[in-house]
Amino acid sequence: MASQPVTWSSVIKAARGVLTTAQHTLTVFGLSAVAMIALLYSRPDFAKRVSDFLSPQHAMPAQVATANPAVQLVAARADAVEIANDDKAANRPTRQQKYVTDWLSRRYRVAGDAANMLVTTAYSTAHEIKLDPLLILAVMAIESGLNPFAESPMGAQGLMQVMSKVHSDKFEEVGGSQAALNPVANIRVGALILKDYVKRTGSVEGALKSYVGAAAADDDSGYGSKVLTEYKRLKQVASGKNVPIYFPPAPAAAPSTTLAQKAASAPAKPDTAAADTAHGSTQTGETVAGL
């Protein structure tokens, strides 16, 4: 059987047929797609079933995931990692903290790691209770020289020289009075007491006078001045200034009148001494006080 000769007209005719078929096919697909979109839009439940069918890994019911110990373990580990990362970011020392840590370590001859722990604790506590961390560190420096085991003859203990018997209520939140020598607990309680005195007196100077137990006295024998001087130095250190670690000793206070003598000669005031004395204080040329 002889084949038909290929002519331009036959090619054009075949091409038109293919194009017509493709056009009809696309039209059918287009109409089907429009119909499917309209159906999914009008039937959200059907749309969800289609989505679950197409992505089964995202369709695991919550109760199944909760009941599966392996899933729980993976989720718990993921949460733990995220929390740990957040804690590391929150506790990462700032440049200011590094300046302060280095200066305090050299000035008070405290190991770098120990000084870093004290500074970090002071900053985190101050952030929580809304108090200047440098003020907390200044009080700590004057009270104990950053010695967490310091104890005065009157029973004031720890870094902030807190009288645990007087402020046992505040220690209840951190493990009881036996936690008085715990650096973290001692810093927190001392800072809370200091913040309370700032609120009561309306000034840092008044708060320091109450903190040293001289609220009823005419003056605090220079305690507030010492703390504020150290506070100013710490602010300079925190700003990046080069502050020396040794200073000439301050002039000795006049020995004629001490806080103890003033307290003995002052007229008694009902209940104010117990309420306002956070420290026990003794005088041997320099105040040794504790809340």
C-alpha positions in Angstrom: 0.0 0.0 0.0 1.6 3.2 -1.1 2.1 5.9 1.6 0.4 9.2 1.2 2.8 12.0 0.4 3.4 14.5 3.2 2.2 17.9 2.3 2.1 21.2 4.1 -1.6 21.1 4.4 -1.6 17.8 6.1 1.0 19.0 8.6 -1.0 22.1 9.4 -4.1 20.0 9.8 -2.4 17.7 12.2 -0.9 20.5 14.2 -4.3 22.2 14.5 -5.8 18.9 15.8 -3.1 18.7 18.5 -3.6 22.3 19.5 -7.3 21.8 19.7 -6.9 18.7 21.8 -4.5 20.5 24.2 -6.8 23.4 24.4 -9.7 21.2 25.4 -7.6 19.3 27.9 -6.4 22.5 29.6 -9.9 23.8 29.6 -11.1 20.7 31.4 -8.2 20.9 33.9 -8.8 24.5 34.5 -12.5 24.0 35.1 -11.7 21.1 37.5 -9.2 23.2 39.4 -11.7 26.0 39.8 -14.4 23.6 40.9 -11.9 22.0 43.5 -10.9 25.4 44.8 -14.5 26.4 45.2 -15.2 23.1 47.0 -12.3 23.5 49.4 -13.3 27.1 50.1 -16.9 26.2 50.9 -16.0 23.0 52.8 -13.3 23.7 55.4 -13.7 20.2 56.8 -13.0 18.6 53.4 -10.0 20.9 52.9 -8.6 19.7 56.2 -9.0 16.1 55.3 -7.3 16.7 52.0 -4.4 18.5 53.8 -4.1 15.6 56.2 -4.0 13.1 53.4 -1.3 15.0 51.5 0.8 15.7 54.7 0.3 12.9 57.1 3.4 13.7 59.2 1.7 17.0 60.2 -1.6 15.4 61.0 -0.6 13.4 64.1 -3.3 14.0 66.7 -2.2 15.8 69.9 -3.3 13.0 72.1 -1.2 10.4 70.2 1.9 12.6 70.4 1.3 13.1 74.1 0.8 9.4 74.7 3.9 8.4 72.9 6.9 8.3 75.4 9.4 8.8 72.6 7.7 11.9 71.4 7.5 13.2 74.9 11.2 12.6 75.4 12.2 14.4 72.2 9.9 17.3 73.1 11.3 17.5 76.6 14.9 17.5 75.4 14.1 20.2 72.9 12.5 22.3 75.6 15.5 21.7 77.9 17.9 22.8 75.3 15.9 25.9 74.5 15.7 26.8 78.2 19.4 26.2 78.7 20.3 28.4 75.8 18.0 31.2 77.1 19.6 30.9 80.6 23.1 31.1 79.1 22.1 34.2 77.1 20.5 35.8 80.2 23.5 35.0 82.5 26.2 35.9 80.0 28.3 38.6 81.6 28.2 42.0 80.0 31.3 44.1 79.4 30.2 46.3 82.4 30.1 43.2 84.6 33.5 42.1 83.4 35.0 45.4 84.3 33.4 45.3 87.8 34.4 41.7 88.4 38.0 42.3 87.5 38.3 45.4 89.7 36.6 43.8 92.7 38.7 40.7 92.4 41.9 42.7 92.5 40.8 45.2 95.1 39.5 42.7 97.6 41.8 39.8 96.6 39.0 37.4 95.7 39.5 34.7 93.1 38.2 35.6 89.7 35.6 32.9 89.5 34.3 33.7 92.9 34.1 37.4 92.1 32.3 36.6 88.9 29.7 34.5 90.8 29.1 37.3 93.3 28.8 40.0 90.6 26.5 37.9 88.5 24.3 37.1 91.5 24.2 40.8 92.4 23.2 41.8 88.9 20.5 39.2 88.6 19.1 40.0 92.0 19.1 43.7 91.3 17.4 43.2 88.0 14.6 41.2 89.7 14.0 43.6 92.6 14.7 46.8 90.6 17.7 48.0 92.5 21.1 49.2 91.3 23.5 46.2 91.3 26.4 48.5 91.9 24.8 49.7 95.1 24.4 46.1 96.3 28.0 45.4 95.5 29.2 48.6 97.3 27.3 47.6 100.5 28.7 44.1 100.1 32.2 45.4 99.8 32.0 47.7 102.8 30.1 45.2 105.0 32.3 42.1 104.5 35.0 42.8 102.0 33.3 40.2 99.8 33.9 37.5 102.5 30.8 35.2 102.4 31.7 33.7 105.8 32.1 37.1 107.7 30.4 37.3 111.0 30.2 40.3 113.4 30.2 40.0 117.2 26.5 41.0 117.1 25.7 38.0 114.9 25.5 39.7 111.5 26.5 37.2 108.9 27.7 36.8 105.3 28.4 39.1 102.4 25.7 41.6 103.3 26.1 41.1 107.1 22.4 40.2 107.6 21.0 39.5 111.1 19.2 36.3 110.3 17.4 36.3 113.6 15.9 39.7 112.9 15.0 39.0 109.3 14.1 35.3 109.6 10.9 36.0 107.6 12.9 37.0 104.5 15.2 33.9 104.8 12.1 31.6 104.7 11.9 32.2 101.0 15.6 31.1 100.5 15.8 28.0 102.8 15.6 29.4 106.3 18.0 31.2 108.6 20.6 28.4 108.1 21.1 29.8 104.6 22.5 33.0 106.0 26.0 32.0 104.8 24.8 31.0 101.4 26.1 33.7 99.1 23.1 33.7 96.8 20.6 33.7 99.7 22.5 36.3 101.7 22.8 38.7 98.7 19.1 38.4 98.0 17.9 39.0 101.6 20.3 41.9 102.1 19.2 43.5 98.8 15.6 43.1 99.8 16.2 44.7 103.1 18.1 47.6 101.5 15.3 48.1 98.9 12.8 48.1 101.7 14.8 50.9 103.5 15.0 52.9 100.3 11.2 52.8 100.0 10.7 53.7 103.7 13.2 56.6 103.9 12.9 57.8 100.3 16.7 58.1 99.7 19.8 55.9 99.5 21.4 57.9 102.2 18.5 57.3 104.6 18.4 53.6 103.6 22.1 53.1 104.4 21.7 54.8 107.8 18.9 52.4 108.6 20.8 49.5 107.2 23.7 50.0 109.6 21.4 50.3 112.5 21.7 54.1 113.0 18.2 55.2 112.1 17.6 56.7 115.5 21.1 58.2 115.8 22.3 61.7 114.7 24.8 60.1 112.2 26.1 56.8 111.1 29.7 57.4 111.9 30.7 57.6 108.3 29.2 54.3 107.1 27.0 55.8 104.5 29.9 57.9 103.2 32.0 54.8 102.8 29.4 52.9 100.9 28.6 55.9 98.6 32.3 56.4 97.9 32.7 52.8 96.9 29.5 53.1 94.9 30.9 56.0 92.9 34.1 54.1 92.2 32.1 51.1 91.0 30.2 53.4 88.6 33.4 54.7 87.2 34.8 51.2 86.8 31.5 50.0 85.1 31.9 52.9 82.6 35.3 51.6 81.6 37.5 54.1 83.5 40.8 53.1 85.0 40.2 53.3 88.8 43.0 52.4 91.2 42.4 49.6 93.7 44.4 51.2 96.5 43.4 54.5 98.3 44.8 56.3 101.3 42.9 55.4 104.5 40.2 57.7 105.5 40.7 59.9 108.7 39.7 58.0 111.8 36.4 59.0 113.4 36.6 60.9 116.6 36.7 58.3 119.4 34.6 60.4 121.9 31.2 59.3 120.7 30.3 55.9 119.2 27.0 54.5 117.9 26.7 52.3 121.0 27.2 55.3 123.2 24.7 57.4 121.3 22.2 54.5 121.4 22.7 54.3 125.2 22.3 58.0 125.7 19.4 58.5 123.3 15.9 58.4 124.8 14.1 55.1 124.2 11.5 55.0 121.4 8.9 52.3 121.6 9.5 49.5 119.1 11.6 51.6 116.7 15.0 50.0 117.5 13.8 46.4 116.7 12.0 47.6 113.6 14.8 49.7 112.1 17.9 47.8 113.2 19.1 45.5 110.5 22.7 45.3 111.7 24.4 44.8 115.0 27.2 47.4 115.2 30.4 47.7 117.2 33.0 50.4 117.0 36.8 50.0 117.2 37.7 52.9 115.1 35.6 51.6 112.2 32.1 50.4 111.9 31.5 46.7 111.7 27.8 46.3 111.0 25.3 43.8 109.8 21.7 43.7 109.1 
